[in-house]
Amino acid sequence: MPDMPPPRGFLFDVFGTVCDWHTALAGAATQLLQDYGSIATKPVSASDFARAWRQRYAQETQRRGSEALAWISLTEIISEALKELAQAHLMQPIDDAEIAKRIGCWRRMQPWPDSVTGLLQIKNLGPIATCSNGNFADMQALATFANLPWNQILGAEVAHFYKPHRETYLQSVAKLDLLPEEVVMVASHQADLARATSLGLQTAFVIRPLEFGSPGMGEETEVTGKHTFVANDFIDLAKQLAAAQR
């Protein structure tokens, strides 16, 4: 991308880009299916349950961001999604208290093997912050669990809009006290990056081939957009960003 200044700040998508959501959600689904049983006429694997849960989250945040709907917390979104899946697939009913306990897996995701080392290297180049649909409390808890070294927790709750609403990106950029063209949005989802590009940010596409648990289940491995950087992992990205600052 020509005529862009050296990058000075870095925003990160988290679920899938920094952390492995599939393993965490599939683990929770395994326990749910063991505890409550699976409806024989609607059998579902833990992996499929996890992907369906993530899909409902993604569809609802996309809808709310695109239509600029009134803010509700991510806790409400993922709780309602789990209730719908439980009604469809579990033999026994699950109450609200149990739902509240089971959604804790969204705050206990392991980082990808390169994530922490790469984030620390990128942090040497400028401030690093989340630009996630996760709420402040979710991101703080996940940062503690996964040792993620953020300078700031930003994203949807800053603007009270979910991505892809423009303010989610632009208010996060403003909190870094930088211009959009000085900030790199990092994600493994190219629609996220396309929206950032449309708002003047630089972008970095990081390939996460196992994001959905198994190859061919929804991961993005082919470059379909124009990105400032394309990297195999965060360590690769850190090298490219350092070179861009020279």
C-alpha positions in Angstrom: 0.0 0.0 0.0 1.9 3.1 -1.2 2.5 6.4 0.6 1.7 5.1 4.0 3.8 6.4 6.9 5.8 4.0 9.2 3.4 2.2 11.5 3.4 3.6 15.0 0.5 1.7 16.8 -1.1 -1.7 16.5 -4.7 -2.9 17.0 -5.6 -6.6 17.2 -8.6 -8.7 16.7 -8.5 -11.2 19.5 -10.8 -14.2 19.0 -9.1 -16.3 16.4 -6.3 -13.9 15.6 -4.5 -13.8 19.0 -6.3 -16.7 20.8 -7.6 -20.2 19.9 -11.4 -19.9 20.5 -12.2 -23.3 19.0 -10.3 -25.4 21.5 -11.8 -23.4 24.4 -15.4 -23.5 23.2 -15.1 -27.2 22.1 -13.9 -28.1 25.6 -16.9 -26.4 27.1 -19.2 -28.1 24.6 -17.7 -31.5 25.5 -18.5 -31.0 29.2 -22.0 -29.7 28.3 -22.8 -32.7 26.2 -21.5 -35.0 28.9 -23.5 -33.3 31.7 -26.8 -32.7 29.8 -26.8 -35.3 27.1 -27.3 -34.9 23.4 -30.7 -35.3 21.7 -30.5 -38.5 19.7 -32.4 -37.1 16.7 -30.0 -34.0 16.6 -26.6 -35.4 17.4 -23.8 -32.9 17.4 -20.0 -33.1 18.0 -18.4 -30.8 20.5 -16.4 -29.3 17.6 -19.6 -28.5 15.6 -21.2 -27.1 18.7 -18.3 -24.8 19.2 -18.3 -23.6 15.6 -22.1 -23.0 15.8 -21.7 -21.0 19.0 -19.0 -18.8 17.4 -21.1 -18.4 14.3 -24.1 -17.1 16.3 -21.8 -14.7 18.1 -20.3 -13.5 14.8 -23.6 -13.1 13.1 -25.2 -11.1 15.9 -22.2 -8.8 16.4 -22.0 -8.2 12.6 -25.8 -7.4 12.5 -25.6 -5.0 15.5 -22.5 -3.3 14.1 -23.8 -3.0 10.6 -27.2 -1.7 11.6 -25.8 0.6 14.4 -28.2 -1.1 16.9 -28.3 -0.1 20.6 -25.4 -1.5 22.7 -25.8 -4.7 24.6 -23.0 -6.6 26.3 -21.2 -9.5 24.7 -22.2 -11.5 27.7 -25.9 -11.2 26.6 -25.0 -12.2 23.0 -23.0 -15.3 23.9 -25.5 -16.3 26.6 -28.4 -16.1 24.3 -26.5 -18.0 21.6 -25.7 -20.8 24.1 -29.4 -21.0 25.2 -30.5 -21.5 21.6 -27.9 -24.2 21.0 -28.8 -25.9 24.3 -32.5 -26.0 23.4 -31.6 -27.4 20.0 -29.1 -30.1 21.1 -29.3 -30.9 24.8 -31.6 -33.5 26.4 -32.0 -31.6 29.6 -32.8 -27.9 30.2 -30.0 -25.6 31.3 -30.8 -22.7 33.6 -29.5 -19.1 33.6 -27.0 -19.7 36.4 -25.5 -22.6 34.6 -25.3 -20.6 31.4 -23.5 -17.8 33.2 -20.9 -20.4 34.4 -20.5 -22.1 31.1 -19.7 -18.9 29.1 -16.6 -18.5 31.2 -14.7 -20.4 28.4 -14.7 -17.1 26.4 -12.3 -15.7 29.0 -10.1 -18.8 29.1 -8.7 -19.1 25.6 -5.1 -20.2 25.0 -3.0 -17.9 22.8 -1.5 -19.3 19.6 2.1 -20.5 20.2 3.6 -17.4 18.6 1.1 -14.8 20.1 2.8 -13.7 23.3 6.3 -13.6 21.9 5.2 -11.8 18.8 3.1 -9.3 20.8 6.1 -8.5 23.0 8.2 -7.9 19.9 5.6 -5.7 18.3 5.2 -3.8 21.6 8.8 -2.7 21.2 7.7 -0.9 18.0 4.7 1.0 19.5 1.6 0.6 21.6 -0.5 -2.6 21.2 -4.2 -2.7 22.0 -7.2 -4.9 21.4 -9.8 -3.9 18.8 -12.1 -6.8 19.6 -15.8 -7.3 20.0 -15.0 -8.6 23.5 -16.0 -6.3 26.4 -13.5 -4.7 28.7 -14.0 -7.3 31.4 -13.7 -10.2 28.9 -10.5 -8.8 27.5 -9.0 -8.1 30.9 -9.7 -11.6 32.1 -8.4 -13.1 28.9 -5.3 -11.0 29.1 -4.6 -12.3 32.6 -5.3 -15.9 31.7 -3.2 -15.9 28.5 -0.5 -13.4 29.6 -1.3 -11.0 26.8 0.8 -7.8 27.3 -1.6 -5.1 26.0 -1.0 -1.4 26.5 -4.7 -0.8 26.3 -8.0 -2.6 26.1 -10.0 -1.0 23.3 -12.5 -2.0 20.7 -16.3 -2.4 20.8 -17.0 -1.2 24.3 -15.0 2.0 23.7 -17.5 3.0 21.0 -20.5 1.1 22.2 -20.8 -0.4 18.8 -19.7 -3.8 17.5 -17.4 -4.2 14.5 -17.9 -3.4 11.6 -19.2 0.0 12.8 -16.8 2.7 11.9 -16.6 4.1 15.4 -15.3 0.9 16.8 -12.1 1.3 14.8 -11.8 5.1 14.8 -12.4 5.6 18.5 -9.8 2.9 19.2 -7.3 4.7 16.9 -8.1 8.0 18.8 -7.3 6.4 22.1 -3.8 5.6 20.8 -3.5 9.4 20.0 -2.5 8.5 16.4 -3.9 9.0 12.9 -5.6 6.1 11.2 -2.8 5.8 8.6 -0.3 5.4 11.4 -2.1 2.4 12.9 -2.1 -1.2 11.7 -5.2 -3.3 12.3 -4.1 -7.0 12.7 -6.6 -9.8 12.1 -7.0 -13.3 10.6 -10.4 -12.2 9.1 -10.2 -10.2 5.9 -13.7 -8.6 6.2 -12.4 -7.0 9.4 -9.3 -5.8 7.5 -11.3 -4.5 4.6 -13.4 -2.4 6.9 -10.2 -1.0 8.6 -8.8 -0.2 5.1 -11.9 1.7 4.2 -11.3 3.9 7.2 -7.7 4.7 6.4 -5.9 2.2 8.6 -3.0 0.0 7.5 -3.7 -3.7 7.8 -2.0 -7.0 8.5 -3.5 -10.3 7.6 -2.2 -13.1 9.8 -3.0 -16.6 8.6 -4.4 -18.9 11.3 -5.0 -22.3 9.5 -6.4 -24.1 12.6 -8.7 -21.3 13.8 -11.8 -23.5 13.2 -10.3 -26.6 14.6 -9.7 -28.5 11.4 -8.7 -27.5 7.9 -11.5 -26.6 5.6 -14.0 -25.5 8.3 -13.9 -21.8 7.7 -10.4 -20.6 8.1 -8.9 -18.0 5.8 -5.7 -19.0 4.2 -5.9 -17.3 0.8 -5.3 -13.6 0.4 -8.4 -12.0 -1.0 -7.8 -8.3 -0.3 -5.2 -5.6 -0.4 -3.3 -5.6 2.9 -0.2 -3.7 3.9 1.3 -6.8 5.5 0.6 -10.5 5.1 2.2 -12.8 7.7 2.3 -16.5 8.8 2.4 -15.6 12.5 3.1 -12.7 14.8 6.8 -13.3 14.9 6.9 -13.0 11.1 4.7 -9.9 11.4 7.0 -8.3 14.0 9.9 -8.6 11.5 7.9 -7.0 8.7 6.8 -4.1 11.0 10.3 -3.5 12.2 11.5 -3.3 8.6 8.7 -0.8 7.8 9.9 1.5 10.6 13.5 1.7 9.3 
